[in-house]
């Protein structure tokens, strides 16, 4: 087991009158983390209760706004985990009722889809919840169990198989099998059940197109033409994929400089193993043409994990001009614009984005490669 970085942040807000909400895709470790916290609370003398909200028996008891019925069900437990809470109808009202009426009860609610859970808890829990996102394992979390020399030796495998807790460290054959299992459950259990999506083939084809365009700007119109669906449907499906923690997007940075690309976006995957499973390509790096895209995706997602662990709040973009000058990734914070170019090989050359540096004060651009990556994500 790896120590998850958000755990200490969660512990800091326990018993402060807030519902703790943990979001994340299936198999990222939400249940393991919540049960670990539950066990520690029990050791401290708390009376604890774990409830799987996919159970019909649990649903029938929790789906009520009768405060006496809720208290009768919860008894004298003072620490309760509601796992996969999005399965409970009106969960937001139920949680509001508990936290308002029985503030001594600490609730942790987990959800594998913000699409469902946010909609259900959003308005009722305004000011009453603290939200956390659980990613697949970060390099800093892996580093709690392995040294950098070992991790560096596994870097290529991380680009091929990702960092899901149940995947990391497996043999190649077992990793592929596990990823294919996770990917199929993503698609059919979490996504296709939402919003009456019936055309699974279109969604799968969209995922494949996005997987093949990692690192490139995504045109909703062009994708729509390829899939023979409307631009609006493409936008809707990508939004759904983001809310199910499969992909995330970066928007272009622009201050209306002439010939500067604005209102564009790039789409990346939360886990490279899932991405590679979708396109059925687990080849070694010397046999593939997308190493640059894998590296860019890896660096950005690891930076997102790093920022969350450190409590850093930044605006995130990419930048490009029609002339071809570009910056892969930009963080805007405290009046600074920190730009980064991602090159897997330390020998790779980059063209300095002179127009970006000339135009924007307090800006910089640095190269992140396989040799200096650790200072960027640790």
C-alpha positions in Angstrom: 0.0 0.0 0.0 1.1 3.5 -0.8 0.5 6.5 1.4 -1.9 8.8 -0.5 -1.0 12.5 -0.4 -4.6 13.8 0.1 -5.0 11.8 3.3 -3.2 14.4 5.4 -5.4 17.1 3.9 -8.5 15.1 4.7 -7.4 14.5 8.3 -7.0 18.2 8.8 -10.7 18.9 8.2 -12.3 16.0 10.1 -14.9 16.9 12.8 -15.2 20.5 11.6 -18.8 20.2 10.6 -18.1 19.4 6.9 -18.9 16.4 4.8 -15.8 15.0 3.2 -16.3 14.2 -0.5 -13.7 12.1 -2.3 -14.0 12.0 -6.1 -12.0 9.8 -8.4 -12.3 7.1 -11.1 -13.0 3.5 -10.1 -10.0 1.6 -8.9 -8.0 4.7 -8.0 -8.2 3.6 -4.3 -11.1 5.6 -2.9 -12.5 2.6 -0.9 -9.0 1.6 0.3 -8.3 5.2 1.5 -11.7 5.7 3.2 -11.4 2.3 5.0 -7.9 3.1 6.1 -9.1 6.3 7.7 -12.1 4.5 9.1 -9.8 1.9 10.7 -7.6 4.6 12.3 -10.6 6.4 13.7 -11.9 3.1 15.2 -8.5 2.6 16.8 -8.9 6.1 18.4 -12.2 5.0 20.0 -14.7 6.2 17.4 -17.6 4.0 16.5 -17.4 3.6 12.8 -19.7 2.4 10.0 -18.9 1.6 6.3 -21.8 1.5 3.9 -21.6 0.4 0.2 -24.2 2.6 -1.5 -24.4 0.2 -4.5 -26.2 -2.2 -2.1 -30.0 -2.1 -2.5 -30.4 -2.7 1.3 -28.3 0.4 2.0 -30.1 2.5 -0.6 -33.5 1.7 0.9 -32.3 3.0 4.3 -30.4 6.1 3.2 -32.9 7.4 0.6 -35.0 9.3 3.1 -35.3 12.8 4.4 -36.8 11.7 7.6 -34.3 12.7 10.2 -35.6 10.3 12.8 -35.4 7.3 10.4 -31.8 8.4 9.5 -30.8 8.6 13.1 -32.4 5.2 13.8 -30.4 3.7 11.0 -27.1 5.4 11.9 -27.5 4.7 15.6 -24.7 6.0 17.7 -22.0 5.8 15.0 -19.9 9.0 14.9 -17.8 8.2 11.8 -19.6 7.0 8.6 -18.3 6.2 5.1 -20.8 6.3 2.3 -19.0 4.6 -0.6 -20.2 5.3 -4.2 -22.7 7.8 -2.8 -23.9 8.9 -6.2 -26.1 5.8 -6.2 -28.3 7.3 -3.5 -31.2 9.4 -4.8 -31.3 12.9 -3.3 -28.0 12.2 -1.6 -27.3 15.9 -1.2 -30.5 16.5 0.8 -29.7 13.4 3.0 -26.2 14.6 3.7 -27.4 18.1 4.5 -29.9 16.7 6.9 -27.2 14.6 8.7 -24.7 17.4 8.9 -27.2 20.0 10.1 -29.1 17.8 12.5 -26.3 15.5 13.8 -23.1 17.6 13.4 -21.2 15.1 15.7 -21.4 12.5 12.9 -18.4 12.8 10.5 -19.4 11.7 7.0 -17.0 10.7 4.2 -18.8 10.3 0.8 -17.0 8.8 -2.2 -18.0 9.0 -5.8 -16.6 7.6 -9.1 -18.4 10.2 -11.2 -18.6 13.9 -10.5 -21.3 14.0 -13.2 -23.7 12.3 -10.9 -22.5 13.2 -7.4 -21.9 16.9 -7.9 -25.4 17.3 -9.4 -26.8 15.5 -6.4 -24.9 17.2 -3.6 -24.2 20.5 -5.2 -26.7 23.1 -3.9 -27.8 21.4 -0.7 -24.2 21.1 0.5 -23.0 24.6 -0.3 -20.7 25.6 2.6 -21.1 22.1 4.2 -18.6 20.0 2.2 -14.9 19.7 1.4 -14.0 18.1 -1.8 -10.9 16.1 -2.8 -9.9 14.4 -6.0 -8.0 11.0 -5.8 -5.8 10.4 -8.9 -4.0 7.2 -9.8 -0.7 7.0 -7.9 1.6 9.9 -8.2 5.4 9.6 -8.4 5.7 11.3 -5.0 3.4 8.6 -3.5 5.4 5.8 -5.2 8.5 7.4 -3.8 7.3 6.7 -0.2 8.0 3.0 -1.0 10.7 3.1 -3.6 13.8 5.2 -4.3 14.2 7.4 -7.3 16.7 5.0 -8.9 14.1 2.3 -8.9 11.4 4.6 -10.2 13.6 5.9 -12.9 14.2 2.3 -14.1 10.4 1.9 -14.3 9.8 5.2 -16.1 9.2 3.6 -19.5 6.7 1.1 -18.0 4.9 4.0 -16.3 4.5 5.6 -19.7 3.1 2.3 -21.1 1.0 1.0 -18.2 0.2 4.1 -16.1 0.0 4.2 -12.3 -3.2 2.6 -11.2 -2.6 1.1 -7.7 -3.7 -2.3 -8.9 -1.5 -2.1 -12.1 1.7 -0.6 -10.9 4.4 -3.2 -10.4 2.6 -6.0 -12.2 4.2 -8.1 -15.0 3.6 -6.8 -18.5 0.9 -9.5 -19.3 -0.9 -9.0 -16.0 -0.8 -5.2 -16.3 -2.4 -5.4 -19.8 -5.1 -7.7 -18.5 -5.9 -5.5 -15.5 -6.0 -2.3 -17.6 -8.3 -3.8 -20.2 -10.6 -4.8 -17.3 -10.5 -1.3 -15.8 -11.1 0.3 -19.2 -14.1 -1.8 -20.0 -15.6 -1.0 -16.6 -15.0 2.7 -17.1 -16.8 2.7 -20.4 -19.7 0.5 -19.7 -20.3 0.9 -15.9 -19.8 4.6 -15.4 -20.2 6.4 -18.7 -22.8 4.7 -20.8 -25.3 4.6 -17.9 -25.4 8.4 -17.8 -27.7 10.7 -19.7 -29.3 7.8 -21.7 -26.2 7.4 -23.9 -27.1 4.5 -26.2 -24.5 4.7 -29.0 -21.5 3.1 -27.3 -19.7 2.8 -30.6 -19.6 6.5 -31.1 -18.3 7.1 -27.6 -15.6 4.4 -28.0 -14.6 5.9 -31.4 -14.4 9.4 -29.8 -12.1 8.0 -27.0 -9.8 6.5 -29.7 -9.6 9.8 -31.6 -8.8 11.7 -28.4 -6.2 9.1 -27.4 -4.5 9.5 -30.8 -4.6 13.3 -30.5 -2.9 13.7 -27.2 -0.6 16.7 -27.3 -2.5 18.2 -30.3 -5.3 20.7 -30.4 -8.7 19.2 -30.6 -11.3 20.4 -33.1 -14.8 19.5 -32.1 -16.0 20.3 -35.6 -13.5 18.0 -37.2 -14.2 15.2 -34.7 -17.9 15.6 -35.3 -17.4 15.2 -39.1 -15.3 12.1 -38.6 -17.9 10.5 -36.3 -20.9 11.9 -38.1 -22.3 13.6 -35.0 -22.8 17.3 -34.2 -20.2 19.6 -32.7 -22.5 20.0 -29.7 -22.6 16.2 -29.2 -18.8 16.0 -29.3 -18.6 18.8 -26.6 -21.2 17.0 -24.5 -19.4 13.7 -24.7 -16.0 15.2 -23.9 -17.5 17.0 -20.9 -18.9 13.6 -19.7 -15.5 12.0 -20.1 -14.0 14.7 -18.0 -16.6 14.3 -15.3 -15.9 10.6 -15.2 -12.2 11.3 -14.7 -11.0 9.7 -17.9 -9.7 12.8 -19.6 -9.0 16.5 -18.7 -8.4 19.5 -20.9 -6.1 22.5 -21.2 -7.3 25.7 -22.8 -5.1 28.0 -24.8 -3.6 31.1 -23.2 -4.3 34.3 -25.1 -4.2 38.0 -24.4 -5.4 38.8 -27.9 -1.9 39.0 -29.4 -2.3 39.1 -33.1 -1.8 35.6 -34.6 -2.0 34.0 -31.2 -4.4 31.0 -31.1 -7.2 31.4 -28.6 -10.4 29.5 -27.7 -8.7 26.1 -28.4 -8.0 23.2 -26.2 -5.9 20.0 -25.8 -7.2 16.8 -24.2 -5.1 14.5 -22.0 -5.8 11.3 -20.1 -5.7 10.9 -16.3 -3.8 7.6 -16.8 -1.6 6.6 -19.7 -2.3 2.9 -19.2 -6.0 3.5 -19.9 -5.1 5.6 -22.9 -2.9 2.9 -24.3 -5.5 0.3 -23.6 -8.1 2.2 -25.6 -5.8 2.2 -28.7 -4.5 -1.3 -27.9 -0.9 -0.2 -28.0 1.5 -1.2 -25.2 4.6 -1.3 -27.4 8.0 -0.3 -25.9 9.1 3.3 -26.6 11.5 2.3 -29.3 8.7 0.8 -31.3 6.2 3.6 -31.2 5.8 7.1 -32.8 3.9 8.7 -29.9 6.6 8.9 -27.2 6.5 12.7 -27.3 2.8 12.7 -26.7 3.1 10.1 -23.8 5.8 12.2 -22.2 3.8 15.4 -22.4 0.7 13.8 -21.0 2.8 12.2 -18.2 4.5 15.4 -17.2 1.2 17.4 -17.1 -0.8 14.9 -15.1 2.0 14.4 -12.6 2.3 18.2 -12.2 -1.5 18.3 -11.5 -1.0 15.7 -8.7 2.0 17.6 -7.4 0.0 20.9 -7.2 -2.8 19.2 -5.4 -0.5 17.6 -2.9 1.3 20.9 -2.2 -1.9 23.0 -2.1 -0.8 25.0 -5.1 -3.6 26.8 -7.0 -2.6 27.8 -10.5 -4.3 28.5 -13.8 -3.2 26.0 -16.4 -2.9 26.6 -20.2 -0.9 25.9 -23.3 0.2 28.5 -25.8 0.6 28.6 -29.6 0.8 31.0 -32.5 -0.2 30.3 -36.0 3.4 30.7 -37.0 4.2 27.5 -35.0 5.8 28.9 -31.8 4.4 27.1 -28.8 4.7 26.4 -25.2 3.4 22.9 -24.1 2.2 23.9 -20.6 1.8 27.2 -18.7 1.1 27.9 -15.0 -0.2 31.4 -14.2 0.1 32.4 -10.5 1.0 35.5 -8.6 1.5 37.5 -11.7 3.9 34.9 -13.1 3.7 32.9 -16.3 5.8 29.7 -15.9 6.1 27.9 -19.2 7.4 24.4 -19.8 8.4 22.4 -22.9 8.4 18.6 -22.6 11.0 16.5 -24.3 11.6 12.9 -23.3 15.3 12.9 -24.5 17.6 15.3 -22.7 19.4 15.7 -26.1 16.2 17.0 -27.9 16.4 20.6 -29.0 13.6 23.1 -28.7 12.9 26.4 -30.5 12.8 29.2 -28.0 9.3 30.7 -28.0 10.7 34.2 -28.3 7.4 35.9 -29.0 5.9 34.6 -25.8 8.9 35.7 -23.7 8.9 39.1 -25.4 5.2 39.7 -25.1 4.6 38.7 -21.5 6.4 40.2 -18.6 7.4 37.9 -15.8 7.4 34.9 -18.0 9.8 32.0 -18.4 10.1 28.7 -20.3 12.0 25.7 -19.1 12.5 22.2 -20.7 11.4 19.1 -18.7 13.1 15.9 -19.9 13.6 12.4 -18.5 16.6 13.5 -16.6 15.4 16.6 -14.8 11.7 15.5 -14.4 12.0 14.9 -10.7 12.4 18.6 -9.8 9.2 19.3 -11.7 7.0 16.7 -10.0 8.5 16.2 -6.6 
